[in-house]
Amino acid sequence: MILTNASKIRGEVSIPGDKSISHRSIMFGSIAKGTTRIKGFLQGADCLSTISCFSKMGIEIKNTPDEILVYGKGLRGLSKPDSLLDVGNSGTTTRLISGILAAQDFTSHINGDASIEKRPMKRIMEPLSLMGADIVSDRGNGCTPLTINGKKLHAIDYVSPVASAQVKSSILLAGLYADGTTTVTEPALSRNHSELMLKAFGANVSSSGTTARISTTEELYAQDILVPGDISSAAYFITAALITPDSELLIKNVGINPTRTGIIKVYLDMGGKIELLNKRTIAGEEVADLLVSSSSLHGTDICGDIIPTLIDEIPVIAIAASVAEGKTVIRDAKELKVKESDRIAVMTDNLTRMGADITATDDGMIINGGKPLRYAVIDSYLDHRIAMSFAIAALVSEGGVEIKDGECVNISYPKFYEDLEKVKG
């Protein structure tokens, strides 16, 4: 992909559905009784992998232009898949579905693409094993492919070493089937979409502080779900309007769940002009329209409990920091190393090519902003968030950028480049 710079960002854009919520709506609808109707579903490759996996386990799912219909068969209605469950590039699918499969009365096999085969699965294998699960890394390296022999599970009280919604959700989903009450305590609060949606479906779930708990649930019941726009996708357009001169952009229908809005807090701290308009609550999720204007950003420190609320947005925040005045320090973000790529190394390498002053650290990066960005050939490493971040960097780069394997944005935002072109001046 060859991306050019822009004189301004103007107009309005509607962001596609939240990826995290889209995944969960298919999973929870499949193990609920009745027909779940989903509007605003993200038609990205990752979420389509989740549909494929549950279809292979006997769930009828109709993907129509207007809505997704999931004909759920109840908590114990899944059937043994007759082939490999292919999760593609989706870590969410892999980790969450493992919690469900651990309690089934059949054996299943999970694998995905080359990236998934490198991503750590011990973080779910260990707690699920403590619950009585029989889950094996076929190559003995703590990664996929996985073989899961369904077993009867029991409740545990688990203290997670990482703040990860995927780990928490995997354990909670296993806890649906386990005897007793399962608790998960995190070092910091991760996104809570699973807790909100499971409660809506009828699960015995609650939370306080950084602890979530779930008790044996007899049945889940189908729901109508309206998926809000994904703030992780909105992040690119927020950044575009902030760093491009003479810009004003209205970003419509964005989910502003408090466990996801770290990027807004950081940009406000950096001097960003962001207004939240038309606030409302839809199906338990807070939603707003965001009005974003060009701003003179300055550096900041990003660390601690805010990191889990913006972990996926750090690559594009690094772009903003590179053109902001002063120094930005990002710490406590070691989790970036085990995403679709090592995002610390990849962001550091690619931004250095563009002329930025950036240094990688063990758990983040140090960025001395204010250096002009220049044309470079960027390697996305097939990581959708890297590709989209550097498409935003192109807006303020002399000569734009060229992005290798730029089509990887299809994982989470198939119309990203099209939408970006619509708002470029």
C-alpha positions in Angstrom: 0.0 0.0 0.0 1.3 3.5 -0.9 -0.1 6.2 1.4 0.2 9.9 0.8 0.2 12.8 3.2 -2.9 15.1 3.7 -3.5 18.8 4.1 -6.3 18.2 6.6 -8.8 15.7 7.9 -12.4 16.7 7.6 -16.0 15.3 7.7 -17.3 12.3 9.6 -16.7 8.6 9.8 -18.6 5.7 11.2 -16.4 3.0 12.8 -17.1 -0.7 12.3 -18.3 -2.8 15.1 -16.1 -3.6 18.2 -14.0 -6.7 17.6 -14.1 -7.9 21.2 -17.9 -7.6 21.4 -18.4 -9.2 18.0 -16.4 -12.3 19.0 -18.2 -12.7 22.3 -21.7 -12.2 20.7 -21.1 -15.2 18.4 -19.6 -17.4 21.2 -22.2 -16.6 23.8 -25.0 -16.8 21.3 -23.8 -20.3 20.3 -24.0 -21.7 23.8 -27.3 -19.9 24.7 -30.8 -21.3 24.1 -32.7 -19.5 21.3 -31.8 -17.2 18.5 -29.4 -14.3 19.1 -29.6 -11.4 16.7 -26.5 -9.3 16.2 -26.4 -5.9 14.5 -23.2 -3.9 13.8 -21.1 -7.1 13.7 -17.5 -6.6 12.6 -17.1 -8.5 9.3 -13.3 -8.8 9.8 -11.2 -11.9 9.3 -10.8 -12.6 13.0 -14.5 -12.5 13.8 -15.3 -14.6 10.8 -12.9 -17.2 12.2 -15.1 -17.4 15.3 -18.2 -17.9 13.2 -16.3 -20.7 11.3 -15.3 -22.5 14.5 -18.8 -22.6 16.0 -20.3 -23.6 12.7 -18.0 -26.6 12.7 -19.5 -27.5 16.1 -23.0 -27.7 14.8 -24.3 -24.2 15.3 -26.3 -22.7 12.5 -25.2 -19.1 11.9 -26.7 -16.9 9.2 -24.6 -14.0 8.1 -27.0 -11.6 6.4 -26.3 -8.0 5.2 -28.4 -6.6 8.0 -27.7 -8.8 11.0 -26.1 -12.1 12.2 -28.5 -14.8 13.4 -27.1 -17.4 15.8 -29.3 -20.4 16.4 -27.9 -21.4 19.8 -28.3 -24.9 21.3 -27.6 -24.1 24.9 -24.6 -24.6 27.2 -24.3 -28.3 26.4 -25.4 -28.2 22.7 -22.1 -28.1 20.9 -21.1 -31.1 18.8 -17.7 -32.6 18.2 -16.1 -30.9 15.2 -15.1 -33.3 12.4 -12.1 -31.2 11.4 -9.5 -28.8 12.9 -10.9 -25.6 14.4 -9.0 -23.0 12.4 -8.7 -19.7 14.4 -6.8 -17.9 11.7 -5.0 -14.9 13.2 -7.3 -14.5 16.2 -5.9 -14.7 19.7 -9.3 -13.9 21.1 -10.9 -16.9 19.4 -8.1 -19.2 20.5 -8.1 -18.3 24.1 -11.8 -17.8 24.7 -12.9 -20.9 22.8 -10.5 -23.0 24.8 -12.4 -22.2 28.0 -15.6 -23.5 26.5 -14.0 -26.5 24.9 -12.3 -27.6 28.1 -15.7 -28.6 29.5 -17.2 -30.4 26.5 -17.7 -34.1 26.2 -15.5 -34.4 23.1 -11.9 -33.8 21.9 -11.1 -30.9 19.7 -8.0 -29.5 17.9 -7.2 -25.8 17.5 -4.6 -24.1 15.3 -4.3 -21.0 13.2 -1.8 -19.1 11.1 2.0 -18.7 11.6 1.5 -15.8 14.0 -0.9 -17.7 16.2 1.6 -20.6 16.4 4.0 -18.2 18.2 1.6 -16.6 20.6 1.7 -17.7 24.3 -1.1 -20.1 25.3 0.4 -21.2 28.7 -1.4 -18.3 30.2 -4.7 -20.1 29.7 -3.4 -23.6 29.7 -2.2 -23.3 33.3 -5.4 -22.0 35.0 -7.6 -24.3 32.9 -5.5 -27.2 33.9 -6.0 -26.2 37.6 -9.7 -26.5 36.9 -9.2 -30.1 35.7 -8.9 -29.4 32.0 -6.9 -31.7 29.7 -5.3 -29.2 27.3 -2.1 -30.1 25.5 0.3 -28.0 23.3 1.0 -30.5 20.6 4.6 -29.3 20.0 5.3 -28.9 23.7 6.1 -25.2 23.4 3.1 -23.7 25.1 1.6 -22.5 21.8 -0.8 -23.9 19.2 -1.7 -26.4 17.8 -3.7 -27.4 20.9 -5.5 -30.6 21.7 -8.3 -30.2 24.2 -9.9 -33.3 25.7 -13.1 -32.1 27.4 -13.4 -32.9 31.1 -15.6 -32.2 34.1 -14.3 -29.0 35.7 -14.1 -27.6 39.2 -14.0 -24.0 40.4 -10.8 -22.2 41.3 -9.7 -18.9 42.8 -7.1 -17.7 40.3 -4.7 -14.8 40.7 -3.6 -13.9 37.2 0.0 -12.6 36.7 -1.2 -10.5 33.7 -4.1 -8.1 33.2 -5.6 -9.8 30.2 -9.3 -9.9 29.2 -8.6 -13.0 27.1 -7.2 -14.9 30.1 -10.0 -13.7 32.4 -12.7 -14.6 29.8 -11.3 -18.0 29.1 -11.4 -18.9 32.8 -14.9 -17.4 33.3 -16.2 -19.4 30.3 -14.8 -22.6 31.8 -16.4 -21.5 35.1 -19.8 -21.5 33.5 -19.5 -25.3 33.5 -17.5 -25.9 36.7 -18.8 -26.9 40.1 -18.8 -24.0 42.5 -17.7 -20.4 42.1 -14.7 -19.4 40.1 -12.8 -16.2 40.7 -10.2 -14.4 38.6 -8.2 -11.5 40.2 -6.0 -9.4 37.9 -3.1 -7.0 38.7 -5.1 -4.3 37.0 -8.6 -4.2 35.5 -8.8 -5.4 31.9 -11.7 -4.8 29.5 -14.9 -6.2 30.9 -17.0 -7.0 27.9 -17.3 -10.7 28.9 -18.7 -9.9 32.3 -21.3 -7.4 30.9 -22.5 -9.7 28.1 -22.5 -12.9 30.2 -24.7 -11.2 32.8 -27.1 -10.1 30.0 -27.2 -13.7 28.8 -28.2 -14.9 32.3 -24.9 -16.1 33.8 -24.2 -15.9 37.5 -21.4 -13.4 37.1 -20.3 -10.4 39.2 -17.2 -8.3 39.7 -15.7 -6.0 42.3 -12.4 -4.2 41.9 -10.1 -6.3 39.8 -11.8 -9.6 40.7 -14.5 -11.2 38.6 -16.5 -14.3 39.7 -18.8 -16.7 38.1 -20.8 -19.6 39.4 -22.2 -22.8 37.8 -24.9 -21.7 35.3 -27.7 -24.0 34.2 -28.4 -22.1 31.0 -27.8 -19.0 29.0 -30.6 -17.4 27.0 -30.4 -15.7 23.5 -30.2 -11.9 23.3 -30.5 -9.1 20.8 -27.1 -7.3 20.5 -26.2 -4.0 18.9 -22.4 -3.8 18.6 -21.0 -0.3 19.1 -18.1 1.0 17.0 -14.6 -0.2 18.1 -12.6 2.4 19.9 -9.4 0.5 18.9 -10.4 1.2 15.2 -11.5 4.8 16.1 -8.0 5.4 17.6 -6.5 5.8 14.1 -9.0 8.5 13.1 -8.7 10.2 16.5 -4.9 10.4 16.0 -5.3 11.5 12.4 -7.4 14.5 13.3 -5.2 15.4 16.2 -1.9 15.5 14.3 -2.9 16.7 10.9 -3.2 20.6 10.6 -6.6 22.3 10.0 -8.6 19.2 10.9 -11.9 18.5 12.5 -13.5 15.1 12.4 -16.7 13.6 13.9 -16.3 9.9 14.7 -19.7 8.4 15.2 -21.0 5.5 17.4 -17.8 4.7 19.3 -17.9 2.4 22.4 -16.5 4.3 25.4 -16.5 1.4 27.9 -14.3 2.8 30.8 -12.0 -0.2 30.5 -11.2 0.8 26.9 -10.9 4.6 27.0 -7.2 5.0 28.1 -6.3 6.5 24.7 -8.8 9.4 25.2 -7.4 10.1 28.7 -3.8 10.0 27.4 -4.6 12.3 24.4 -6.4 14.8 26.7 -3.3 14.8 29.0 -1.2 15.5 25.9 -3.3 18.6 25.0 -5.6 16.9 22.6 -9.0 18.4 21.7 -11.6 15.6 22.0 -15.2 16.2 22.8 -17.6 13.4 23.7 -21.0 14.1 22.2 -24.4 12.3 22.3 -23.5 10.0 25.2 -25.8 7.0 25.6 -26.0 3.4 26.7 -26.7 0.7 24.2 -27.2 -2.9 25.5 -25.1 -2.2 28.6 -22.2 -0.5 26.7 -21.5 3.2 26.9 -21.4 4.9 23.4 -20.6 8.4 22.2 -19.7 10.4 19.1 -16.2 11.9 19.2 -15.5 15.4 17.8 -11.7 15.7 17.3 -9.7 18.7 16.2 -6.1 19.5 15.4 -4.0 20.0 18.5 -0.6 20.9 19.7 0.3 17.8 21.5 3.1 17.5 24.1 4.8 14.4 25.6 3.6 12.5 28.6 4.3 9.4 30.7 2.1 6.3 30.0 2.4 3.5 32.5 0.7 1.6 35.3 -3.0 0.7 35.5 -3.9 2.7 32.3 -1.9 0.3 30.1 -4.5 -2.5 29.9 -7.1 0.1 28.8 -5.0 1.1 25.7 -2.7 -1.8 25.0 -3.9 -2.2 21.4 -3.7 1.6 20.8 0.0 2.0 21.8 1.3 1.7 18.3 -0.7 4.6 17.0 -0.1 6.6 20.2 3.6 6.2 19.4 3.0 7.8 16.1 1.3 10.8 17.8 4.2 11.0 20.4 6.8 11.1 17.6 5.3 14.4 16.2 4.4 15.8 19.7 6.7 18.3 21.4 8.8 16.8 24.2 9.4 13.3 25.5 6.9 10.5 25.9 7.8 7.5 28.0 5.8 4.3 27.7 6.3 1.7 30.4 4.7 -1.5 31.8 3.7 -2.6 28.3 5.7 -5.8 27.9 2.5 -7.4 26.6 3.3 -5.7 23.3 6.0 -8.2 22.6 3.4 -11.1 22.3 0.8 -9.5 20.0 0.6 -10.3 16.3 4.1 -9.0 16.1 6.6 -7.7 18.7 5.1 -4.3 18.6 7.9 -2.7 20.6 10.6 -3.8 18.2 8.5 -3.2 15.1 7.4 0.3 16.0 10.9 1.3 17.0 12.4 0.0 13.8 9.8 1.5 11.5 9.6 4.9 13.2 13.4 5.1 13.2 13.3 4.6 9.4 11.0 7.6 9.2 13.4 9.8 11.1 11.8 9.6 14.6 13.9 9.7 17.8 12.7 6.5 19.5 14.4 4.0 21.7 13.0 0.5 22.7 13.0 -0.5 26.3 12.2 -3.9 27.8 8.6 -2.9 28.6 7.9 0.0 26.2 9.7 2.8 24.4 11.0 6.4 24.9 10.1 8.8 22.2 11.6 12.3 21.8 9.0 14.0 19.7 9.1 16.9 17.3 11.3 15.4 14.6 9.9 15.6 11.0 8.8 12.3 9.6 9.9 11.3 6.1 9.1 8.7 3.5 10.0 5.1 4.3 9.1 1.6 3.3 7.3 0.1 6.3 7.1 -3.6 7.1 3.8 -4.4 8.7 4.9 -7.9 9.7 1.3 -8.8 8.8 0.1 -7.0 11.9 -3.1 -5.0 11.2 -2.4 -2.4 14.0 1.1 -1.7 12.6 -0.2 -1.2 9.1 -3.0 1.2 10.2 -0.7 3.1 12.5 1.8 3.9 9.7 -1.1 4.8 7.4 -1.7 7.6 9.9 2.0 8.5 10.1 1.8 8.9 6.3 -0.6 11.8 6.7 2.2 14.0 8.2 5.2 12.5 6.5 7.1 14.2 3.8 6.4 11.9 0.8 4.0 9.5 2.6 4.9 5.9 3.2 4.8 2.5 1.5 3.4 -0.4 3.7 4.4 -4.0 2.9 1.5 -6.4 3.3 -0.9 -3.5 4.0 -3.9 -5.7 3.3 -3.6 -7.3 6.7 -5.9 -4.5 7.9 -8.7 -6.9 6.8 -8.2 -8.7 10.1 -10.1 -5.9 12.0 -11.1 -3.1 9.6 -11.6 -4.2 5.9 -12.6 -0.7 4.7 -9.9 1.2 6.6 -8.1 2.6 3.6 -11.4 3.5 1.9 -12.6 5.4 5.0 -9.3 7.1 5.4 -9.4 8.4 1.9 -12.9 9.8 2.4 -11.8 12.2 5.2 -8.4 13.3 3.7 -8.3 16.9 2.5 
